[in-house]
């Protein structure tokens, strides 16, 4: 075998070292549970959850520069499923479950907290009004 075939250039060696360092420097994505009232994205109503959770899943592009998500959505709880709800398809498409309770979404169905963060969006949905005309969204 010739020397050219068995050796690597100095630039190649530095590039490999930099690539290995970058690969190691990437922190693990934080696990997030999404808790929200409803998820819709239509001509009449684009819910706040669609905007916020959509960015957690797909990233966003401020000033045309794509920013990839730095988190991983691992579970979801949604309080209401209106006719145009998109949460079931979203969960199926991204491979995470919708849990029947908030606790289950935060523990991934177990006994202990299993997420690093919770994204709660309590806007929109069919909720009562109080005597002062305030919509009583579940923000407790």
The first five atom37 places (N, CA, C, CB, O) and aatype in JSON, in Angstrom:
{
  "aatype": [20, 20, 20, 20, 20, 20, 20, 20, 20, 20, 20, 20, 20, 20, 20, 20, 20, 20, 20, 20, 20, 20, 20, 20, 20, 20, 20, 20, 20, 20, 20, 20, 20, 20, 20, 20, 20, 20, 20, 20, 20, 20, 20, 20, 20, 20, 20, 20, 20, 20, 20, 20, 20, 20, 20, 20, 20, 20, 20, 20, 20, 20, 20, 20, 20, 20, 20, 20, 20, 20, 20, 20, 20, 20, 20, 20, 20, 20, 20, 20, 20, 20, 20, 20, 20, 20, 20, 20, 20, 20, 20, 20, 20, 20, 20, 20, 20, 20, 20, 20, 20, 20, 20, 20, 20, 20, 20, 20, 20, 20, 20, 20, 20, 20, 20, 20, 20, 20, 20, 20, 20, 20, 20, 20, 20, 20, 20, 20, 20, 20, 20, 20, 20, 20, 20, 20, 20, 20, 20, 20],
  "atom_mask": [
    [1, 1, 1, 1, 1],
    [1, 1, 1, 1, 1],
    [1, 1, 1, 1, 1],
    [1, 1, 1, 1, 1],
    [1, 1, 1, 1, 1],
    [1, 1, 1, 1, 1],
    [1, 1, 1, 1, 1],
    [1, 1, 1, 1, 1],
    [1, 1, 1, 1, 1],
    [1, 1, 1, 1, 1],
    [1, 1, 1, 1, 1],
    [1, 1, 1, 1, 1],
    [1, 1, 1, 1, 1],
    [1, 1, 1, 1, 1],
    [1, 1, 1, 1, 1],
    [1, 1, 1, 1, 1],
    [1, 1, 1, 1, 1],
    [1, 1, 1, 1, 1],
    [1, 1, 1, 1, 1],
    [1, 1, 1, 1, 1],
    [1, 1, 1, 1, 1],
    [1, 1, 1, 1, 1],
    [1, 1, 1, 1, 1],
    [1, 1, 1, 1, 1],
    [1, 1, 1, 1, 1],
    [1, 1, 1, 1, 1],
    [1, 1, 1, 1, 1],
    [1, 1, 1, 1, 1],
    [1, 1, 1, 1, 1],
    [1, 1, 1, 1, 1],
    [1, 1, 1, 1, 1],
    [1, 1, 1, 1, 1],
    [1, 1, 1, 1, 1],
    [1, 1, 1, 1, 1],
    [1, 1, 1, 1, 1],
    [1, 1, 1, 1, 1],
    [1, 1, 1, 1, 1],
    [1, 1, 1, 1, 1],
    [1, 1, 1, 1, 1],
    [1, 1, 1, 1, 1],
    [1, 1, 1, 1, 1],
    [1, 1, 1, 1, 1],
    [1, 1, 1, 1, 1],
    [1, 1, 1, 1, 1],
    [1, 1, 1, 1, 1],
    [1, 1, 1, 1, 1],
    [1, 1, 1, 1, 1],
    [1, 1, 1, 1, 1],
    [1, 1, 1, 1, 1],
    [1, 1, 1, 1, 1],
    [1, 1, 1, 1, 1],
    [1, 1, 1, 1, 1],
    [1, 1, 1, 1, 1],
    [1, 1, 1, 1, 1],
    [1, 1, 1, 1, 1],
    [1, 1, 1, 1, 1],
    [1, 1, 1, 1, 1],
    [1, 1, 1, 1, 1],
    [1, 1, 1, 1, 1],
    [1, 1, 1, 1, 1],
    [1, 1, 1, 1, 1],
    [1, 1, 1, 1, 1],
    [1, 1, 1, 1, 1],
    [1, 1, 1, 1, 1],
    [1, 1, 1, 1, 1],
    [1, 1, 1, 1, 1],
    [1, 1, 1, 1, 1],
    [1, 1, 1, 1, 1],
    [1, 1, 1, 1, 1],
    [1, 1, 1, 1, 1],
    [1, 1, 1, 1, 1],
    [1, 1, 1, 1, 1],
    [1, 1, 1, 1, 1],
    [1, 1, 1, 1, 1],
    [1, 1, 1, 1, 1],
    [1, 1, 1, 1, 1],
    [1, 1, 1, 1, 1],
    [1, 1, 1, 1, 1],
    [1, 1, 1, 1, 1],
    [1, 1, 1, 1, 1],
    [1, 1, 1, 1, 1],
    [1, 1, 1, 1, 1],
    [1, 1, 1, 1, 1],
    [1, 1, 1, 1, 1],
    [1, 1, 1, 1, 1],
    [1, 1, 1, 1, 1],
    [1, 1, 1, 1, 1],
    [1, 1, 1, 1, 1],
    [1, 1, 1, 1, 1],
    [1, 1, 1, 1, 1],
    [1, 1, 1, 1, 1],
    [1, 1, 1, 1, 1],
    [1, 1, 1, 1, 1],
    [1, 1, 1, 1, 1],
    [1, 1, 1, 1, 1],
    [1, 1, 1, 1, 1],
    [1, 1, 1, 1, 1],
    [1, 1, 1, 1, 1],
    [1, 1, 1, 1, 1],
    [1, 1, 1, 1, 1],
    [1, 1, 1, 1, 1],
    [1, 1, 1, 1, 1],
    [1, 1, 1, 1, 1],
    [1, 1, 1, 1, 1],
    [1, 1, 1, 1, 1],
    [1, 1, 1, 1, 1],
    [1, 1, 1, 1, 1],
    [1, 1, 1, 1, 1],
    [1, 1, 1, 1, 1],
    [1, 1, 1, 1, 1],
    [1, 1, 1, 1, 1],
    [1, 1, 1, 1, 1],
    [1, 1, 1, 1, 1],
    [1, 1, 1, 1, 1],
    [1, 1, 1, 1, 1],
    [1, 1, 1, 1, 1],
    [1, 1, 1, 1, 1],
    [1, 1, 1, 1, 1],
    [1, 1, 1, 1, 1],
    [1, 1, 1, 1, 1],
    [1, 1, 1, 1, 1],
    [1, 1, 1, 1, 1],
    [1, 1, 1, 1, 1],
    [1, 1, 1, 1, 1],
    [1, 1, 1, 1, 1],
    [1, 1, 1, 1, 1],
    [1, 1, 1, 1, 1],
    [1, 1, 1, 1, 1],
    [1, 1, 1, 1, 1],
    [1, 1, 1, 1, 1],
    [1, 1, 1, 1, 1],
    [1, 1, 1, 1, 1],
    [1, 1, 1, 1, 1],
    [1, 1, 1, 1, 1],
    [1, 1, 1, 1, 1],
    [1, 1, 1, 1, 1],
    [1, 1, 1, 1, 1],
    [1, 1, 1, 1, 1],
    [1, 1, 1, 1, 1],
    [1, 1, 1, 1, 1]
  ],
  "atom_positions": [
    [[0.85, -1.16, 0.0], [0.0, 0.0, 0.0], [0.9, 1.23, 0.0], [-0.97, 0.0, 1.22], [1.88, 1.29, 0.75]],
    [[0.57, 2.19, -0.83], [1.41, 3.39, -0.9], [1.12, 4.3, 0.28], [1.18, 4.13, -2.22], [0.1, 4.18, 0.96]],
    [[2.03, 5.22, 0.5], [1.91, 6.17, 1.6], [0.68, 7.06, 1.43], [3.17, 7.05, 1.7], [0.03, 7.42, 2.42]],
    [[0.34, 7.41, 0.17], [-0.82, 8.26, -0.09], [-2.12, 7.57, 0.31], [-0.86, 8.65, -1.55], [-3.04, 8.22, 0.8]],
    [[-2.21, 6.27, 0.1], [-3.43, 5.54, 0.4], [-3.63, 5.32, 1.89], [-3.41, 4.21, -0.31], [-4.77, 5.23, 2.35]],
    [[-2.57, 5.24, 2.66], [-2.69, 4.91, 4.08], [-2.67, 6.13, 4.98], [-1.6, 3.97, 4.48], [-2.94, 6.02, 6.18]],
    [[-2.35, 7.29, 4.45], [-2.27, 8.46, 5.32], [-3.42, 9.42, 5.03], [-0.91, 9.18, 5.13], [-4.09, 9.35, 4.0]],
    [[-3.6, 10.3, 5.96], [-4.63, 11.33, 5.83], [-3.92, 12.68, 5.87], [-5.73, 11.21, 6.96], [-2.93, 12.84, 6.59]],
    [[-4.42, 13.63, 5.11], [-3.78, 14.93, 5.11], [-3.98, 15.63, 6.44], [-4.32, 15.8, 3.96], [-4.88, 15.29, 7.21]],
    [[-3.15, 16.6, 6.7], [-3.28, 17.35, 7.94], [-4.64, 18.06, 7.99], [-2.14, 18.38, 8.08], [-5.28, 18.08, 9.04]],
    [[-5.07, 18.63, 6.87], [-6.38, 19.29, 6.82], [-7.51, 18.28, 7.05], [-6.57, 19.99, 5.47], [-8.48, 18.58, 7.75]],
    [[-7.38, 17.11, 6.47], [-8.39, 16.07, 6.67], [-8.46, 15.63, 8.12], [-8.09, 14.87, 5.79], [-9.54, 15.41, 8.66]],
    [[-7.3, 15.52, 8.75], [-7.25, 15.14, 10.16], [-7.92, 16.2, 11.04], [-5.79, 14.94, 10.61], [-8.69, 15.87, 11.94]],
    [[-7.64, 17.46, 10.77], [-8.24, 18.55, 11.54], [-9.74, 18.58, 11.31], [-7.62, 19.91, 11.15], [-10.5, 18.78, 12.26]],
    [[-10.18, 18.39, 10.07], [-11.62, 18.38, 9.77], [-12.32, 17.23, 10.49], [-11.86, 18.27, 8.25], [-13.42, 17.42, 11.03]],
    [[-11.7, 16.05, 10.51], [-12.29, 14.92, 11.23], [-12.38, 15.2, 12.72], [-11.48, 13.65, 10.98], [-13.39, 14.88, 13.36]],
    [[-11.34, 15.79, 13.27], [-11.35, 16.14, 14.7], [-12.42, 17.16, 15.02], [-9.99, 16.66, 15.12], [-13.09, 17.06, 16.05]],
    [[-12.58, 18.16, 14.15], [-13.61, 19.19, 14.37], [-15.0, 18.58, 14.27], [-13.46, 20.34, 13.35], [-15.89, 18.91, 15.06]],
    [[-15.2, 17.69, 13.31], [-16.51, 17.04, 13.15], [-16.82, 16.17, 14.37], [-16.53, 16.17, 11.86], [-17.96, 16.16, 14.85]],
    [[-15.83, 15.46, 14.87], [-16.06, 14.62, 16.05], [-16.37, 15.48, 17.27], [-14.82, 13.74, 16.33], [-17.24, 15.14, 18.07]],
    [[-15.67, 16.6, 17.41], [-15.94, 17.5, 18.52], [-17.33, 18.08, 18.43], [-14.91, 18.63, 18.56], [-18.04, 18.15, 19.44]],
    [[-17.76, 18.49, 17.24], [-19.09, 19.05, 17.05], [-20.16, 18.0, 17.36], [-19.26, 19.57, 15.61], [-21.19, 18.32, 17.96]],
    [[-19.92, 16.77, 16.95], [-20.89, 15.7, 17.2], [-21.03, 15.47, 18.71], [-20.46, 14.39, 16.49], [-22.13, 15.24, 19.21]],
    [[-19.92, 15.53, 19.43], [-19.96, 15.33, 20.87], [-20.55, 16.54, 21.59], [-18.57, 15.03, 21.39], [-21.14, 16.4, 22.66]],
    [[-20.39, 17.73, 21.02], [-20.81, 18.96, 21.68], [-22.33, 19.17, 21.61], [-20.1, 20.15, 21.07], [-22.86, 20.01, 22.33]],
    [[-23.02, 18.43, 20.75], [-24.45, 18.59, 20.63], [-25.15, 18.01, 21.86], [-24.97, 17.92, 19.35], [-25.1, 16.8, 22.08]],
    [[-25.8, 18.87, 22.66], [-26.48, 18.34, 23.84], [-27.73, 17.56, 23.43], [-26.87, 19.49, 24.8], [-28.31, 17.79, 22.37]],
    [[-28.12, 16.63, 24.29], [-29.34, 15.87, 24.03], [-30.53, 16.81, 24.05], [-29.52, 14.72, 25.07], [-30.57, 17.75, 24.85]],
    [[-31.48, 16.57, 23.18], [-32.67, 17.41, 23.16], [-33.5, 17.18, 24.41], [-33.51, 17.13, 21.89], [-33.69, 16.04, 24.84]],
    [[-34.0, 18.25, 24.99], [-34.86, 18.17, 26.17], [-36.21, 17.59, 25.76], [-35.03, 19.56, 26.83], [-36.74, 17.93, 24.7]],
    [[-36.75, 16.73, 26.59], [-38.05, 16.11, 26.33], [-39.16, 17.03, 26.84], [-38.14, 14.72, 27.01], [-39.12, 17.49, 27.98]],
    [[-40.14, 17.28, 25.98], [-41.22, 18.22, 26.3], [-42.57, 17.53, 26.18], [-41.16, 19.45, 25.37], [-42.82, 16.78, 25.24]],
    [[-43.44, 17.8, 27.16], [-44.85, 17.39, 27.09], [-45.65, 18.61, 26.66], [-45.36, 16.81, 28.48], [-45.48, 19.69, 27.22]],
    [[-46.51, 18.46, 25.68], [-47.38, 19.55, 25.22], [-48.76, 19.37, 25.86], [-47.49, 19.57, 23.66], [-49.4, 18.33, 25.69]],
    [[-49.2, 20.39, 26.58], [-50.5, 20.38, 27.25], [-51.27, 21.58, 26.71], [-50.36, 20.43, 28.83], [-50.82, 22.71, 26.87]],
    [[-52.41, 21.35, 26.07], [-53.14, 22.48, 25.5], [-54.62, 22.19, 25.43], [-52.61, 22.81, 24.13], [-55.06, 21.05, 25.59]],
    [[-55.38, 23.24, 25.19], [-56.83, 23.1, 25.16], [-57.32, 22.51, 23.85], [-57.48, 24.45, 25.38], [-58.18, 21.63, 23.86]],
    [[-56.8, 22.96, 22.71], [-57.16, 22.39, 21.41], [-56.13, 22.81, 20.37], [-58.58, 22.83, 20.98], [-55.44, 23.82, 20.53]],
    [[-56.04, 22.02, 19.29], [-55.06, 22.26, 18.24], [-55.79, 22.28, 16.9], [-53.93, 21.17, 18.24], [-56.19, 21.24, 16.39]],
    [[-55.96, 23.48, 16.35], [-56.61, 23.63, 15.05], [-55.77, 24.57, 14.19], [-58.07, 24.16, 15.19], [-55.06, 25.43, 14.71]],
    [[-55.87, 24.39, 12.89], [-55.17, 25.27, 11.96], [-56.03, 25.36, 10.71], [-53.73, 24.74, 11.63], [-55.86, 24.6, 9.76]],
    [[-56.94, 26.31, 10.72], [-57.84, 26.44, 9.58], [-58.01, 27.89, 9.19], [-59.18, 25.83, 9.9], [-57.44, 28.78, 9.82]],
    [[-58.79, 28.14, 8.14], [-58.99, 29.51, 7.69], [-59.73, 30.37, 8.71], [-59.76, 29.51, 6.38], [-59.53, 31.59, 8.76]],
    [[-60.58, 29.75, 9.53], [-61.32, 30.52, 10.52], [-60.55, 30.68, 11.82], [-62.65, 29.86, 10.8], [-60.63, 31.73, 12.47]],
    [[-59.8, 29.66, 12.22], [-59.1, 29.72, 13.5], [-57.8, 28.91, 13.44], [-59.99, 29.21, 14.62], [-57.81, 27.71, 13.2]],
    [[-56.71, 29.6, 13.67], [-55.41, 28.94, 13.88], [-55.12, 29.09, 15.36], [-54.24, 29.56, 12.97], [-54.83, 30.2, 15.83]],
    [[-55.21, 28.01, 16.11], [-55.05, 28.09, 17.56], [-53.62, 28.47, 17.93], [-55.42, 26.75, 18.21], [-52.68, 28.26, 17.15]],
    [[-53.47, 29.03, 19.12], [-52.15, 29.37, 19.62], [-51.28, 28.12, 19.74], [-52.25, 30.08, 20.97], [-50.07, 28.17, 19.51]],
    [[-51.91, 27.01, 20.08], [-51.15, 25.75, 20.17], [-50.54, 25.39, 18.82], [-52.06, 24.6, 20.66], [-49.42, 24.89, 18.76]],
    [[-51.26, 25.64, 17.73], [-50.73, 25.32, 16.4], [-49.47, 26.13, 16.11], [-51.8, 25.59, 15.32], [-48.53, 25.62, 15.5]],
    [[-49.46, 27.36, 16.54], [-48.29, 28.21, 16.32], [-47.12, 27.77, 17.2], [-48.64, 29.69, 16.58], [-46.01, 27.56, 16.72]],
    [[-47.37, 27.64, 18.48], [-46.29, 27.37, 19.44], [-45.78, 25.94, 19.35], [-46.77, 27.65, 20.86], [-44.58, 25.71, 19.24]],
    [[-46.7, 24.98, 19.39], [-46.29, 23.57, 19.31], [-45.7, 23.26, 17.94], [-47.5, 22.62, 19.6], [-44.76, 22.47, 17.81]],
    [[-46.25, 23.89, 16.91], [-45.69, 23.72, 15.57], [-44.23, 24.11, 15.5], [-46.47, 24.55, 14.57], [-43.44, 23.44, 14.82]],
    [[-43.84, 25.16, 16.2], [-42.43, 25.57, 16.22], [-41.57, 24.6, 17.03], [-42.31, 26.98, 16.8], [-40.41, 24.37, 16.7]],
    [[-42.14, 24.04, 18.09], [-41.39, 23.04, 18.85], [-41.11, 21.8, 18.0], [-42.16, 22.65, 20.12], [-40.06, 21.17, 18.13]],
    [[-42.07, 21.45, 17.14], [-41.92, 20.26, 16.31], [-41.1, 20.49, 15.05], [-43.27, 19.75, 15.93], [-40.27, 19.66, 14.67]],
    [[-41.32, 21.63, 14.4], [-40.76, 21.84, 13.07], [-39.72, 22.93, 12.99], [-41.85, 22.15, 12.13], [-39.14, 23.16, 11.92]],
    [[-39.45, 23.61, 14.09], [-38.54, 24.74, 14.04], [-39.26, 25.96, 13.47], [-37.3, 24.4, 13.21], [-40.48, 25.95, 13.31]],
    [[-38.5, 26.98, 13.17], [-39.08, 28.19, 12.61], [-38.01, 28.93, 11.82], [-39.68, 29.09, 13.71], [-36.84, 28.55, 11.85]],
    [[-38.41, 29.98, 11.11], [-37.49, 30.7, 10.23], [-37.53, 32.2, 10.45], [-37.81, 30.38, 8.78], [-38.12, 32.92, 9.65]],
    [[-36.92, 32.69, 11.53], [-36.88, 34.15, 11.68], [-35.95, 34.75, 10.63], [-36.4, 34.53, 13.12], [-34.83, 34.27, 10.43]],
    [[-36.41, 35.78, 9.96], [-35.63, 36.45, 8.91], [-35.15, 35.49, 7.84], [-34.44, 37.16, 9.52], [-34.08, 35.68, 7.26]],
    [[-35.94, 34.44, 7.58], [-35.59, 33.5, 6.53], [-34.49, 32.51, 6.88], [-35.19, 34.24, 5.34], [-34.04, 31.78, 6.0]],
    [[-34.06, 32.47, 8.13], [-33.0, 31.54, 8.55], [-33.66, 30.41, 9.33], [-31.9, 32.27, 9.41], [-34.26, 30.65, 10.38]],
    [[-33.55, 29.19, 8.83], [-34.19, 28.04, 9.47], [-33.5, 27.7, 10.79], [-34.17, 26.82, 8.53], [-32.29, 27.49, 10.84]],
    [[-34.3, 27.66, 11.85], [-33.81, 27.26, 13.16], [-34.49, 25.92, 13.49], [-34.12, 28.35, 14.27], [-35.71, 25.85, 13.63]],
    [[-33.69, 24.88, 13.6], [-34.23, 23.55, 13.9], [-34.67, 23.49, 15.36], [-33.18, 22.45, 13.6], [-34.13, 24.2, 16.2]],
    [[-35.65, 22.63, 15.66], [-36.07, 22.51, 17.06], [-34.94, 21.99, 17.93], [-37.27, 21.58, 17.17], [-34.18, 21.11, 17.53]],
    [[-34.84, 22.55, 19.13], [-33.82, 22.12, 20.08], [-34.42, 21.24, 21.16], [-33.12, 23.34, 20.71], [-33.76, 20.9, 22.14]],
    [[-35.68, 20.88, 20.98], [-36.39, 20.03, 21.93], [-37.04, 18.88, 21.19], [-37.45, 20.85, 22.72], [-37.12, 18.88, 19.96]],
    [[-37.51, 17.9, 21.95], [-38.21, 16.76, 21.38], [-39.56, 16.64, 22.07], [-37.38, 15.44, 21.53], [-39.63, 16.42, 23.28]],
    [[-40.63, 16.77, 21.31], [-41.97, 16.59, 21.87], [-42.2, 15.1, 22.03], [-43.07, 17.25, 20.96], [-42.13, 14.35, 21.05]],
    [[-42.48, 14.66, 23.27], [-42.59, 13.22, 23.54], [-43.99, 12.8, 23.96], [-41.61, 12.84, 24.61], [-44.29, 11.6, 23.99]],
    [[-44.85, 13.76, 24.28], [-46.2, 13.41, 24.7], [-47.11, 14.62, 24.54], [-46.22, 12.91, 26.16], [-46.66, 15.75, 24.38]],
    [[-48.42, 14.33, 24.58], [-49.39, 15.39, 24.4], [-50.64, 15.09, 25.21], [-49.73, 15.56, 22.92], [-51.04, 13.94, 25.36]],
    [[-51.24, 16.15, 25.72], [-52.59, 16.08, 26.29], [-53.35, 17.24, 25.67], [-52.58, 16.15, 27.88], [-52.89, 18.38, 25.69]],
    [[-54.52, 16.94, 25.14], [-55.38, 17.99, 24.63], [-56.75, 17.84, 25.27], [-55.48, 17.94, 23.07], [-57.29, 16.74, 25.36]],
    [[-57.31, 18.96, 25.72], [-58.56, 18.94, 26.46], [-59.76, 18.74, 25.55], [-58.71, 20.22, 27.24], [-60.72, 18.07, 25.94]],
    [[-59.73, 19.31, 24.36], [-60.89, 19.22, 23.46], [-60.46, 18.84, 22.05], [-61.64, 20.56, 23.43], [-59.37, 19.17, 21.59]],
    [[-61.36, 18.13, 21.39], [-61.14, 17.71, 20.01], [-62.29, 18.23, 19.14], [-61.02, 16.16, 19.91], [-63.22, 17.48, 18.85]],
    [[-62.24, 19.5, 18.73], [-63.3, 19.98, 17.85], [-63.25, 19.26, 16.5], [-63.19, 21.52, 17.64], [-62.31, 18.5, 16.23]],
    [[-64.24, 19.49, 15.69], [-64.35, 18.79, 14.4], [-63.09, 18.96, 13.54], [-65.56, 19.3, 13.64], [-62.71, 18.03, 12.82]],
    [[-62.46, 20.12, 13.61], [-61.28, 20.38, 12.78], [-59.95, 20.22, 13.55], [-61.36, 21.78, 12.2], [-58.94, 20.8, 13.17]],
    [[-59.97, 19.45, 14.62], [-58.76, 19.23, 15.42], [-57.7, 18.48, 14.63], [-59.09, 18.46, 16.72], [-58.02, 17.57, 13.86]],
    [[-56.46, 18.88, 14.82], [-55.35, 18.25, 14.1], [-54.43, 17.45, 15.02], [-54.55, 19.3, 13.38], [-53.45, 16.87, 14.55]],
    [[-54.72, 17.42, 16.31], [-53.78, 16.82, 17.26], [-53.56, 15.32, 17.04], [-54.28, 17.05, 18.66], [-52.43, 14.85, 17.18]],
    [[-54.58, 14.58, 16.69], [-54.4, 13.13, 16.48], [-53.46, 12.85, 15.3], [-55.77, 12.43, 16.25], [-52.57, 12.0, 15.39]],
    [[-53.67, 13.55, 14.21], [-52.79, 13.37, 13.05], [-51.37, 13.84, 13.33], [-53.34, 14.12, 11.86], [-50.4, 13.24, 12.86]],
    [[-51.26, 14.91, 14.1], [-49.95, 15.43, 14.48], [-49.18, 14.4, 15.3], [-50.1, 16.75, 15.26], [-48.0, 14.14, 15.05]],
    [[-49.85, 13.82, 16.28], [-49.21, 12.81, 17.13], [-48.79, 11.6, 16.31], [-50.16, 12.37, 18.26], [-47.68, 11.09, 16.47]],
    [[-49.67, 11.16, 15.45], [-49.34, 9.99, 14.62], [-48.18, 10.3, 13.68], [-50.58, 9.56, 13.8], [-47.27, 9.49, 13.54]],
    [[-48.2, 11.46, 13.06], [-47.15, 11.84, 12.11], [-45.79, 12.03, 12.75], [-47.55, 13.09, 11.41], [-44.77, 11.8, 12.1]],
    [[-45.75, 12.46, 14.0], [-44.48, 12.72, 14.67], [-44.11, 11.61, 15.65], [-44.54, 14.04, 15.4], [-43.03, 11.66, 16.25]],
    [[-44.98, 10.61, 15.82], [-44.64, 9.44, 16.61], [-44.64, 9.61, 18.11], [-43.33, 8.98, 16.21], [-43.8, 9.03, 18.79]],
    [[-45.56, 10.38, 18.65], [-45.7, 10.47, 20.11], [-47.16, 10.26, 20.47], [-45.18, 11.84, 20.65], [-48.04, 10.51, 19.65]],
    [[-47.43, 9.81, 21.7], [-48.81, 9.51, 22.1], [-49.56, 10.73, 22.64], [-48.81, 8.42, 23.15], [-48.96, 11.69, 23.14]],
    [[-50.88, 10.67, 22.52], [-51.76, 11.6, 23.21], [-52.27, 10.85, 24.44], [-52.96, 12.1, 22.28], [-52.86, 9.78, 24.33]],
    [[-52.03, 11.42, 25.6], [-52.44, 10.77, 26.85], [-53.79, 11.3, 27.31], [-51.39, 10.99, 27.93], [-54.16, 12.43, 26.98]],
    [[-54.54, 10.49, 28.07], [-55.88, 10.9, 28.52], [-55.88, 11.9, 29.68], [-56.66, 9.69, 28.92], [-56.9, 12.53, 29.95]],
    [[-54.74, 12.04, 30.37], [-54.66, 13.0, 31.48], [-53.36, 13.79, 31.38], [-54.75, 12.27, 32.85], [-52.41, 13.37, 30.72]],
    [[-53.33, 14.94, 32.04], [-52.12, 15.76, 32.09], [-51.01, 15.0, 32.82], [-52.4, 17.11, 32.79], [-49.86, 15.01, 32.39]],
    [[-51.37, 14.35, 33.91], [-50.37, 13.57, 34.66], [-49.72, 12.51, 33.78], [-51.01, 12.9, 35.89], [-48.5, 12.36, 33.79]],
    [[-50.53, 11.79, 33.02], [-49.97, 10.75, 32.14], [-49.05, 11.35, 31.09], [-51.11, 9.97, 31.45], [-48.02, 10.75, 30.75]],
    [[-49.39, 12.52, 30.56], [-48.54, 13.17, 29.57], [-47.2, 13.57, 30.18], [-49.23, 14.4, 28.98], [-46.17, 13.52, 29.5]],
    [[-47.2, 13.96, 31.44], [-45.97, 14.4, 32.1], [-45.13, 13.24, 32.63], [-46.29, 15.33, 33.23], [-43.92, 13.38, 32.83]],
    [[-45.77, 12.09, 32.85], [-45.04, 10.92, 33.36], [-44.86, 9.85, 32.28], [-45.77, 10.32, 34.55], [-44.28, 8.79, 32.53]],
    [[-45.36, 10.13, 31.08], [-45.36, 9.17, 29.97], [-46.05, 7.88, 30.38], [-43.92, 8.88, 29.52], [-45.65, 6.78, 29.99]],
    [[-47.11, 8.03, 31.17], [-47.9, 6.9, 31.6], [-47.34, 6.16, 32.8], [-48.04, 5.95, 30.49], [-47.92, 5.16, 33.23]],
    [[-46.25, 6.63, 33.35], [-45.64, 5.97, 34.51], [-45.99, 6.66, 35.81], [-44.13, 5.92, 34.34], [-47.01, 7.34, 35.92]],
    [[-45.12, 6.48, 36.79], [-45.35, 7.06, 38.11], [-44.52, 8.31, 38.37], [-45.05, 6.04, 39.16], [-44.89, 9.14, 39.21]],
    [[-43.4, 8.46, 37.67], [-42.48, 9.57, 37.93], [-42.45, 10.54, 36.75], [-41.07, 9.03, 38.21], [-42.72, 10.16, 35.61]],
    [[-42.1, 11.78, 37.04], [-41.95, 12.79, 36.01], [-40.94, 12.3, 34.98], [-41.5, 14.15, 36.61], [-39.84, 11.88, 35.34]],
    [[-41.31, 12.34, 33.7], [-40.46, 11.77, 32.66], [-40.1, 12.78, 31.57], [-41.14, 10.57, 32.03], [-39.55, 12.4, 30.54]],
    [[-40.41, 14.06, 31.78], [-40.09, 15.09, 30.8], [-39.24, 16.17, 31.47], [-41.38, 15.71, 30.19], [-39.23, 16.31, 32.69]],
    [[-38.54, 16.92, 30.64], [-37.71, 18.02, 31.14], [-38.48, 19.33, 31.21], [-36.49, 18.18, 30.26], [-38.13, 20.23, 31.97]],
    [[-39.54, 19.43, 30.39], [-40.3, 20.68, 30.33], [-41.73, 20.41, 29.9], [-39.63, 21.68, 29.37], [-42.04, 19.36, 29.32]],
    [[-42.59, 21.37, 30.19], [-43.99, 21.3, 29.78], [-44.32, 22.59, 29.04], [-44.94, 21.08, 31.0], [-44.01, 23.68, 29.52]],
    [[-44.94, 22.46, 27.9], [-45.44, 23.63, 27.17], [-46.95, 23.63, 27.31], [-44.99, 23.61, 25.65], [-47.63, 22.75, 26.77]],
    [[-47.48, 24.61, 28.04], [-48.91, 24.7, 28.27], [-49.48, 25.88, 27.48], [-49.22, 24.85, 29.77], [-48.99, 27.0, 27.59]],
    [[-50.52, 25.61, 26.69], [-51.19, 26.66, 25.93], [-52.68, 26.55, 26.23], [-50.9, 26.54, 24.38], [-53.35, 25.65, 25.72]],
    [[-53.19, 27.46, 27.05], [-54.59, 27.42, 27.47], [-55.42, 28.49, 26.79], [-54.7, 27.58, 28.97], [-55.89, 29.42, 27.45]],
    [[-55.59, 28.39, 25.5], [-56.38, 29.35, 24.72], [-57.32, 28.59, 23.79], [-55.45, 30.31, 23.91], [-57.01, 27.48, 23.35]],
    [[-58.43, 29.17, 23.5], [-59.42, 28.63, 22.57], [-60.14, 27.42, 23.17], [-58.74, 28.24, 21.24], [-59.64, 26.76, 24.08]],
    [[-61.29, 27.16, 22.64], [-62.06, 26.0, 23.08], [-63.43, 26.4, 23.61], [-61.31, 25.24, 24.14], [-63.75, 27.59, 23.74]],
    [[-64.21, 25.41, 23.9], [-65.56, 25.6, 24.39], [-65.55, 25.6, 25.92], [-66.51, 24.49, 23.84], [-65.63, 24.55, 26.54]],
    [[-65.45, 26.79, 26.51], [-65.4, 26.95, 27.96], [-66.42, 27.99, 28.38], [-63.98, 27.36, 28.42], [-66.8, 28.85, 27.59]],
    [[-66.88, 27.92, 29.62], [-67.92, 28.85, 30.08], [-67.39, 30.28, 30.24], [-68.5, 28.38, 31.41], [-66.19, 30.53, 30.22]],
    [[-68.34, 31.2, 30.41], [-68.04, 32.61, 30.67], [-68.51, 32.93, 32.09], [-68.74, 33.56, 29.62], [-69.49, 32.36, 32.57]],
    [[-67.8, 33.84, 32.76], [-68.25, 34.25, 34.09], [-69.16, 35.48, 34.0], [-67.04, 34.55, 35.01], [-69.47, 35.96, 32.91]],
    [[-69.59, 35.98, 35.15], [-70.52, 37.11, 35.19], [-69.9, 38.4, 34.65], [-70.99, 37.34, 36.61], [-70.63, 39.31, 34.26]],
    [[-68.6, 38.48, 34.61], [-67.92, 39.67, 34.1], [-67.62, 39.58, 32.61], [-66.63, 39.9, 34.85], [-66.99, 40.48, 32.05]],
    [[-68.06, 38.52, 31.97], [-67.83, 38.36, 30.55], [-66.45, 37.82, 30.21], [-68.02, 39.65, 29.86], [-65.98, 37.95, 29.08]],
    [[-65.8, 37.21, 31.19], [-64.48, 36.63, 30.96], [-64.61, 35.16, 30.6], [-63.59, 36.81, 32.2], [-65.34, 34.41, 31.24]],
    [[-63.88, 34.76, 29.57], [-63.86, 33.37, 29.14], [-63.02, 32.59, 30.14], [-63.3, 33.23, 27.69], [-61.87, 32.95, 30.4]],
    [[-63.57, 31.53, 30.7], [-62.89, 30.77, 31.76], [-62.08, 29.6, 31.19], [-63.92, 30.25, 32.77], [-62.43, 28.43, 31.32]],
    [[-60.97, 29.98, 30.55], [-60.06, 28.95, 30.05], [-59.39, 28.26, 31.24], [-59.0, 29.57, 29.08], [-59.21, 28.88, 32.29]],
    [[-59.0, 27.0, 31.09], [-58.37, 26.28, 32.21], [-56.91, 26.67, 32.37], [-58.47, 24.77, 32.0], [-56.02, 25.98, 31.86]],
    [[-56.65, 27.75, 33.06], [-55.28, 28.26, 33.22], [-54.76, 28.07, 34.63], [-55.22, 29.73, 32.85], [-53.89, 28.82, 35.07]],
    [[-55.26, 27.12, 35.34], [-54.83, 26.9, 36.71], [-53.61, 26.0, 36.74], [-55.95, 26.3, 37.54], [-53.1, 25.71, 37.82]]
  ]
}
